[in-house]
Amino acid sequence: MKHNENGRRDAGRYGRRALACLLPAVLLTAHARADGWPYPGWQDDGVSRVKALALLQTANATLLSQPSATRTLQQWCAEHRLAAEPRIRALRDTDTRKPADAEIRRQLQVGPDEPIGYRRVKLACGERVLSEADNWYVPSRLTPEMNRLLDTTDTPFGTAVRALNFSRRTESARLLWSPLQPAWEMRPLAEFAGKPLEIPEQVLQHRAVLYKDGNTPFSLVVETYSRELFAFPLNQRESGR
């Protein structure tokens, strides 16, 4: 009888230890389910932060090297399996209005009386909104069909004007989030803190001008990219996903 009582006490003690070990992971999972972020593997430690910085810089460099953000995001969507069908959709905001100021007109090389179109869209892959874009463009420098698509459909801007074989010149590129602190390379990497990695909603912003016929500007765009770029399980191949 005494042996059985000791066995029950040992089992209870080991059970409590196991529960204590599992509790941080359970809480992390509960947090992830509560607000939809983070995805599995995105935990607050040094290795995850280094990977986040590498991914952010990769996305930034890829966007900077390509003329169309739409096509770049579609490739990113496919490579990271952000949706069953990796196709970028433009969700047009027809309520917002932002008139072109003097600086925008200067960059588009138009006078004060030239009509300027404005379009605000969210670029989504499946249910993930990867970026929001404010786009000012010169309708007289586009074809009637291109203007029709921009005015009446959700076609992404880069897709609508693809026939122009345009080039893109980035005016500025800003990282809105830094996963690592300054001089991080001089410090030990942080260990797992028992909580998910907090990623702000906006992580990157580009301002660019699109040109046709070599040197004729026809569009200025400000693109703000969201944390949904990272909406996939980190280390998914290693975990068998």
Phi, psi and omega per residue, in radians:
M1 nan -0.762 3.120
K2 -1.077 -0.698 3.126
H3 -1.067 -0.733 3.139
N4 -1.125 -0.693 3.134
E5 -1.129 -0.721 3.099
N6 -1.109 -0.669 3.130
G7 -1.114 -0.700 3.131
R8 -1.170 -0.683 3.123
R9 -1.133 -0.734 3.117
D10 -1.101 -0.762 -3.141
A11 -1.082 -0.723 3.119
G12 -1.112 -0.719 -3.130
R13 -1.146 -0.779 3.121
Y14 -1.137 -0.628 3.122
G15 -1.121 -0.719 3.117
R16 -1.153 -0.667 3.103
R17 -1.116 -0.764 3.135
A18 -1.091 -0.704 3.120
L19 -1.112 -0.701 3.133
A20 -1.118 -0.637 3.127
C21 -1.224 -0.620 -3.082
L22 -1.437 -0.362 -3.012
L23 -1.011 -0.790 3.127
P24 -1.015 -0.716 3.139
A25 -1.162 -0.660 3.121
V26 -1.135 -0.771 3.124
L27 -1.118 -0.669 3.116
L28 -1.094 -0.763 3.123
T29 -1.127 -0.722 3.128
A30 -1.095 -0.718 3.118
H31 -1.086 -0.770 -3.125
A32 -1.075 -0.695 -3.118
R33 -1.260 -0.493 -3.066
A34 -1.182 -0.752 -3.064
D35 -2.059 0.104 3.094
G36 1.404 0.094 -3.139
W37 -2.602 2.493 0.031
P38 -1.537 3.127 3.034
Y39 -1.571 2.864 -3.086
P40 -0.897 2.371 3.108
G41 1.682 -0.340 -3.132
W42 -1.489 1.390 3.133
Q43 -1.922 2.729 -3.034
D44 -1.431 1.513 3.020
D45 -2.528 2.996 -3.053
G46 -1.071 -0.729 -3.104
V47 -1.129 -0.780 3.120
S48 -1.095 -0.657 3.136
R49 -1.198 -0.664 3.071
V50 -1.113 -0.750 3.108
K51 -1.116 -0.687 3.117
A52 -1.096 -0.733 3.124
L53 -1.133 -0.737 3.126
A54 -1.087 -0.734 3.116
L55 -1.143 -0.715 -3.142
L56 -1.122 -0.756 3.113
Q57 -1.184 -0.614 3.092
T58 -1.131 -0.799 3.110
A59 -1.068 -0.754 -3.131
N60 -1.079 -0.857 -3.115
A61 -1.129 -0.676 -3.141
T62 -1.156 -0.762 3.107
L63 -1.100 -0.663 -3.133
L64 -1.207 -0.471 -3.049
S65 -1.575 -0.109 -3.069
Q66 -2.054 2.558 -3.136
P67 -1.315 -0.403 -3.070
S68 -2.088 2.027 3.076
A69 -1.150 -0.552 -3.128
T70 -1.056 -0.864 -3.133
R71 -1.166 -0.641 3.121
T72 -1.120 -0.764 3.131
L73 -1.165 -0.603 3.118
Q74 -1.140 -0.699 3.086
Q75 -1.150 -0.730 3.108
W76 -1.076 -0.749 3.127
C77 -1.033 -0.769 -3.121
A78 -1.196 -0.786 -3.083
E79 -1.133 -0.562 -3.079
H80 -1.826 0.148 3.027
R81 0.941 0.854 -3.111
L82 -1.357 -0.266 3.128
A83 -2.707 2.722 3.120
A84 -1.069 -0.654 3.066
E85 -2.012 1.834 -3.058
P86 -1.341 1.277 -3.133
R87 -2.200 2.319 -3.127
I88 -1.478 2.257 3.065
R89 -1.983 2.469 3.062
A90 -1.724 2.071 3.110
L91 -1.732 1.811 -2.985
R92 -1.402 2.345 3.049
D93 -1.711 1.844 -3.072
T94 -1.585 -0.035 -3.097
D95 -1.639 -0.592 -3.084
T96 -1.306 2.400 3.091
R97 -2.299 2.252 3.086
K98 -2.357 1.682 -3.137
P99 -1.057 2.555 3.126
A100 -1.193 2.224 3.099
D101 -1.524 -3.124 -3.075
A102 -1.081 -0.618 -3.137
E103 -1.185 -0.714 3.118
I104 -1.118 -0.757 3.109
R105 -1.103 -0.647 3.097
R106 -1.103 -0.778 -3.123
Q107 -1.197 -0.537 3.099
L108 -1.515 -0.063 3.077
Q109 1.001 0.932 3.090
V110 -2.282 2.756 3.123
G111 -1.415 3.093 -3.075
P112 -1.196 -0.327 -3.087
D113 -1.771 -0.068 -3.127
E114 -1.251 2.230 3.083
P115 -1.081 2.351 3.107
I116 -2.110 2.194 3.063
G117 -1.441 2.692 3.090
Y118 -2.370 2.406 -3.129
R119 -2.501 2.272 3.046
R120 -2.071 2.191 -3.101
V121 -2.394 2.736 2.936
K122 -1.897 2.301 3.086
L123 -1.705 2.072 -3.038
A124 -2.096 2.523 3.001
C125 -2.019 1.910 -2.988
G126 1.101 -2.163 3.113
E127 -1.687 0.058 -3.074
R128 -1.657 2.082 3.051
V129 -1.500 1.906 -3.054
L130 -1.519 -0.509 -3.142
S131 -2.742 2.780 2.982
E132 -2.113 2.397 -3.059
A133 -2.290 2.306 2.945
D134 -1.765 2.170 -3.025
N135 -2.249 2.114 3.018
W136 -1.884 2.314 -3.070
Y137 -2.510 2.837 -3.098
V138 -1.781 1.805 -3.089
P139 -1.015 -0.583 -3.102
S140 -1.191 -0.234 3.135
R141 -1.739 0.106 3.079
L142 -1.995 2.901 3.085
T143 -1.418 2.771 3.083
P144 -0.965 -0.665 3.140
E145 -1.161 -0.681 3.100
M146 -1.104 -0.759 3.120
N147 -1.122 -0.637 3.117
R148 -1.115 -0.791 3.132
L149 -1.067 -0.730 -3.113
L150 -1.218 -0.576 -3.081
D151 -1.444 -0.506 -2.940
T152 -2.129 -0.098 -3.091
T153 -2.294 3.020 3.078
D154 -1.678 0.315 3.136
T155 -1.025 2.266 3.087
P156 -1.003 2.545 -3.067
F157 -1.002 -0.818 -3.125
G158 -1.046 -0.604 3.107
T159 -1.251 -0.715 -3.090
A160 -1.119 -0.614 -3.060
V161 -1.855 0.299 -3.067
R162 -0.978 -0.619 -3.091
A163 -1.099 -0.288 3.118
L164 -1.286 -0.226 -3.106
N165 0.912 0.887 -2.976
F166 -1.357 2.841 3.007
S167 -2.002 2.842 -3.048
R168 -2.290 2.284 3.088
R169 -2.108 2.057 -3.113
T170 -1.392 2.215 3.096
E171 -1.479 -0.629 3.113
S172 -2.749 2.625 3.068
A173 -2.438 2.089 -3.071
R174 -2.166 2.261 2.967
L175 -1.394 2.111 -3.133
L176 -1.567 -0.071 3.139
W177 -2.505 2.361 3.049
S178 -2.055 1.891 -3.113
P179 -1.097 -0.439 -3.087
L180 -2.052 2.576 3.119
Q181 -1.319 2.742 3.074
P182 -0.951 2.506 -3.137
A183 1.081 0.500 -3.125
W184 -1.062 -0.521 -3.082
E185 -1.195 -0.237 3.131
M186 -1.646 0.024 -3.068
R187 -2.137 2.760 3.033
P188 -1.139 2.560 3.073
L189 -1.187 2.433 -3.129
A190 -1.141 2.497 3.067
E191 -1.470 2.929 -3.134
F192 -1.018 2.150 -3.068
A193 -1.627 0.084 3.116
G194 1.360 0.348 3.129
K195 -2.526 2.817 3.131
P196 -1.282 2.718 3.087
L197 -1.280 2.171 3.139
E198 -1.532 2.064 3.130
I199 -1.982 2.197 -3.140
P200 -1.137 2.794 -3.077
E201 -1.127 -0.592 3.136
Q202 -1.974 2.263 -3.035
V203 -2.124 -0.317 -3.006
L204 -2.742 2.514 3.102
Q205 -2.465 2.341 3.103
H206 -2.128 2.528 2.991
R207 -2.188 2.165 -3.025
A208 -2.517 2.746 3.065
V209 -2.051 2.366 3.108
L210 -1.754 2.440 -3.098
Y211 -2.185 2.556 2.996
K212 -2.111 2.835 3.117
D213 0.899 0.615 3.062
G214 1.545 -0.968 -3.003
N215 -2.507 0.449 3.118
T216 -1.863 1.907 -3.124
P217 -1.276 2.440 3.104
F218 -2.338 -0.114 -3.123
S219 -2.716 2.458 2.974
L220 -2.136 2.295 -3.057
V221 -2.302 2.433 3.002
V222 -2.038 2.018 -3.066
E223 -1.958 2.253 3.110
T224 -2.052 2.098 -3.037
Y225 -1.719 2.510 -3.008
S226 -1.818 2.957 3.109
R227 -1.154 -0.193 3.109
E228 -1.131 -0.212 2.973
L229 -0.999 -0.473 -3.089
F230 -1.802 0.343 -3.043
A231 -1.435 1.017 3.081
F232 -2.539 2.746 3.126
P233 -1.177 2.185 3.068
L234 -1.208 2.455 -3.109
N235 1.097 0.583 -3.043
Q236 -1.147 -0.565 3.123
R237 -1.237 -0.670 3.124
E238 -1.144 -0.558 -3.100
S239 -1.553 0.081 3.110
G240 1.472 0.193 -3.131
R241 -1.414 nan nan
